[in-house]
């Protein structure tokens, strides 16, 4: 696994407090730009798990671990599921509770949700488990605990793809900056499989996602092309369908199931 860092002006030492503050600010910015209104059926994440969702009973309970602006939570609620959104940002959850009073949102740490054992039929989490420096084990262990036997876990994490591995091998070490803070882990297929299976899950599927985002980052970081250029964005859209996910996928999806026994 590889660590990614960010430069932060926050002087908060405690990791949990830092993560909450960072994501509260991030969700505020996204909401202000109006980027939270997504058509869920068109997202890669939904298309990747749709077959599994269709197998769930109509009364199934779904947990979103790190729900952000809550779009998936509202989508599943509107389709009749028991839908719960869980996020570390208290401000974001408070605003969601005000905006969607009929939808269940709760603030807290996904490593210790306080939910009952075997409480949910499916647990999904998009780009969250990687943000704790001591690793994702606590997140996966808690997901295993709250899932019913036979329940599904769907997660995405940053993918340490072939491009990333080659870049790391040939990139000169960066000078240390005292403002650096841990941001996330990146995983190979084998590493993610090992983390999930070590907690008792049976892995069903691994799939690279976000090839267009991976191409955009390659154009920016490897070739110095501005990401907002029409040419850059157009080229990433045109090339993404034909590029191998193992080479350029930005995120890695895992689908796993808690054994029945």
N, C-alpha and C positions, 0 to 999 in steps of 0.2 A: 504494500500500500504506500501511496505517496501523500505527503502533506502539502497543502496549499495554504499560503498566508496572505493576509491583507494588511495594509497600512491603516492604523486606526488612531484617531486622536483621543479616543475614550481612555480614561485612566482607571476604569473599572477593572479590578483584579479578578473577582469571582466570575467564573466562566458562565454560569447560569444567568447572572445579571447582565453580563455582556451580550450573550445571545439574545436575551429578551429585548434589550435596548436596540441592538442592531436590527432585528427583524421588525420591531415596531416602527423604526425609522424607514425601513425598506418598504413595508406595506403602506405607510403614509404616502410615500413618493409614488408608488404604483397607483394607488387610489386617486391621488391628485391628477395623475396623467390619464385617468380613465381607462387603464389597461386591464382592469379586473373583469370586464364583461366579455367572457369567452363563451363560444358555443361548444359545450362539453363534448358533444358527439364528434366534433372535428379534431379534438386533441389526440395526439399520439398515445397518451396514457390510456384514455378511454377505449380507443380502438384496440389497444393491446389486451385489455382485460374484459372487453364486452362479452366474449363467449362465456367466461367464468361468471360474470354478473348475471347473465341470463339463466344460469343454473340455480341461482339462489331462490329460496321461497319468497313469496310476496311480502311476508312479514319480517324478513331478514334485517338484522341490525348491522349497520356499516359504520366503522370508525375511521375518521380522517385524522391521522397523527401528524400534526403540523399543518393545519388547514389554511393558514394564510387568510386570504380574503373570502374564503368559504364557498367558492363557486361550485365545487364538486359536492359539498355538503347540501347546498340548496337544491342542486340538480337531483340528487338521489331522494331527498325529502319530497320533492314535487312528484316523484314517480312512485311514491307510496312506501318506500323503505323507512325503517327507523334509522335516522341519519344523525350522527353526532360528530361535531367538529371540535378538535382539541388543539390548542395552540399556546405557546409560551408567552405570547404578547397579550398582556391583560388589556391594554388599550384597544387593540384590534378586536378582541373577543367582546369587550363591552360595546363597541360600535356595532358589531354584527348582531348582538342580542337586541339592540335597539332597532336595527333595521329589519331584522327577520325574527319577530317575537315568537313565531310558531315553530322555529327551527332550533334544535338543541346545539348550543355552543358552550364550551367550558374551557377555562384557562388553566394552565398547569404544565408540568414537565412530563413529556411522553415517556421518560425513563421510569416514572412512578406515577401512574395515572390515578390510582385510587379506585379504579373500576373493579367490580367483582371478578372472580375467576370465571373463565369460560362464559363470558358475557356477550361477545360479538361473533357474528357469522363471517365477517370479512373485515380486514384491516388494510387500509391503503395509506401510503405516505410518499409524497413526491419531493425528492431532494431534501430530506430532513435528517435521516439517520447518520449522515456523514459529518455533522457539525459539532460533534463532541470529541475532544482531543483524546480521551481515554478509549475511544473506539465505539463501535456500534453495538457491542454485545449487550449493554444494558437495555437499549431500545428493542433489540430482537427478543431478548428474554422476556421483557414486559409484554411484547406483542404475543408471544407464545402463551403467556399466562392468561391474557384476557380473551384469547380466541377459544371458541368452542372446538372440541375434537372434530376434525374434518374441515375446519374453517380455513379460509384463504388469507395469505399475506401477499400484498402487492407493494413493492417499493421500487423507487429509482434512486440511484446514487451516481456521482460523477464517474465516468468511465476512463480508466487509464488505458486508452486505446493505443494502437500501433504508432500513430502520429505523436501522441504524448510521450510514449516511451522513447522514441527516437530523439525527440526534442530534448528530453531530459538527459539522454546519454551524451549529447554533443553540446549542450548549453553550458556556458561558463558559469560557475557559482556566482550568485549575486552577493554583493557586500551586505553585511548584517545591518539592519535598521532597527533601532531600539523601539520604534513604534509598531513593529510587526506583531501581529497576533495570529494565532492559529485560526483558520477559517473552515477547512474541510479536508476530508480524506478522499482520495481517488482510488478506485478498485479495478483490478483485472477481473476477468470472468472467474478464474480459479479462486481468487481471494474472496470475492463476494459469495461464491458457493460455499466456501469453507466457513465463513462467518455465520451464514444462515443455518447450515446443516449442523454446526457445532451446538446450536441451541435446541436441537430436536426436530426441526422442520424437515420435511421431505421436499426437495427442490423439484419443481415441475418444469421451469422454463427460465432461460436467460436470453435477453434480446437487447442489442444496442438500439438506442433511440436518438432523436435530435441530431440527425446527420446534417441538416441545414445549419444549425447552430454551430456544430463542429467545423463546418466549412467556413462560416463567417469568422470564427476565431482563428482558423488557419490563415485566412486572407489577411487578417489584422496583425497577428503575432508573428507569422512566418514571412509574410511578404510586405508588411507595413501599409496595407491598403485600409483607408478609413471605412469603418463598418457602415456608415450612413450613406456611402456612395451608392447611387442607383446601380452602377455596374457591379459593385461588390455584392449587393443584395440580389440582383438578378442572376448573377453567376452562381451564387450559392443555391438559389431556388432551382435553377436548371440542372445543376450537377448532382444535387443531393440524391435523387432517385437512382442514379447509376453508380454511386460511390459505395464501396463496401462499408458496412457498419463497423466492422472490426478495425478499420483504418481511421474512420473519421467520426463515428458516433460520439456525441458529447455525454450522453447519459446511458446508464445500463439498467434495464428493467429486470427484476427478479420476481417470479411467481412461485410461491411455496405453499405447502399445505401442512397443517398440524395433523399428525396421525390420529386415526380413530381410536387407537388403543395406546 
